[in-house]
């Protein structure tokens, strides 16, 4: 939650797209994953809604966080 609150502070003074992601490799059943996503993202989405900021949330099922970030940065970089 501290990270989400810090992003809200920063974003109030700038423009940009906010994407929050949570990486989970296949360890649980699909229903467990859905419950986990709801638990992780509901509070964050509520915080952003309260200050009228939009946020996109992504549950990553097939990559660890480091690989996901590297892949997203590589894709974004090639589209510049």
SVG drawing of the C-alpha trace seen along z (x, -y; Angstrom):
<svg xmlns="http://www.w3.org/2000/svg" viewBox="-13 -19 28 44">
<polyline fill="none" stroke="black" stroke-width="0.4" points="0.0,0.0 2.9,-2.4 4.0,-2.1 0.5,-2.9 0.2,-5.9 3.5,-7.2 2.5,-6.8 -0.6,-8.8 1.5,-11.6 3.8,-11.7 1.0,-11.4 -1.0,-14.3 1.6,-16.7 2.2,-15.0 0.5,-13.2 1.0,-9.6 -0.4,-6.2 -0.4,-4.1 -0.2,-0.3 0.0,1.9 0.9,5.5 1.2,8.5 3.1,11.5 2.0,15.0 3.4,18.1 0.9,21.0 0.9,22.2 -2.8,22.1 -6.1,23.0 -7.8,20.4 -10.3,19.6 -7.5,19.0 -5.9,16.7 -9.1,14.7 -9.5,14.3 -5.9,13.2 -6.2,10.6 -9.3,9.2 -7.7,8.9 -4.5,7.4 -6.1,4.9 -9.3,3.8 -7.7,1.7 -5.3,0.1 -8.1,-0.7 -10.1,-2.2 -7.2,-4.5 -6.8,-5.8 -10.5,-6.2 -10.7,-8.4 -8.3,-10.9 -9.8,-10.7 -6.9,-8.9 -7.2,-6.0 -5.1,-2.9 -4.8,0.3 -4.2,3.5 -2.7,6.7 -2.4,10.1 0.6,11.8 0.3,15.6 3.2,16.8 6.3,14.7 8.1,13.6 8.2,9.9 11.8,9.3 11.0,11.1 7.7,9.2 9.4,5.8 12.2,6.6 9.7,7.8 7.5,4.7 10.4,2.3 11.8,4.1 8.5,3.9 8.0,0.3 11.5,-0.6 11.0,1.0 7.8,-1.1 9.5,-4.5"/>
</svg>
